Amino acid sequence: MSKKKSFPLRIDPELYEALQKWAADDFRSVNSHIEFILREATKKAGRLKKK
């Protein structure tokens, strides 16, 4: 299992609230939902190396 990198994230409270609702709709935590969104965007941009 790969170790995940942890770092502080400063985010606008209004954006956080929207992400929190979106994550709940998809039965995810905010953290895992942000990772999901970033992973999808990175794949779409062709920046994610294939395993």
Contacts in CASP RR format, 6 or more apart in sequence:
PFRMAT RR
TARGET T0000
AUTHOR 0000-0000-0000
METHOD contacts of the structure
MODEL  1
MSKKKSFPLRIDPELYEALQKWAADDFRSVNSHIEFILREATKKAGRLKK
K
9 34 0 8 1.000
11 19 0 8 1.000
16 30 0 8 1.000
19 30 0 8 1.000
19 33 0 8 1.000
19 34 0 8 1.000
20 30 0 8 1.000
22 33 0 8 1.000
23 29 0 8 1.000
23 30 0 8 1.000
23 32 0 8 1.000
23 33 0 8 1.000
26 33 0 8 1.000
28 36 0 8 1.000
39 48 0 8 1.000
42 48 0 8 1.000
END
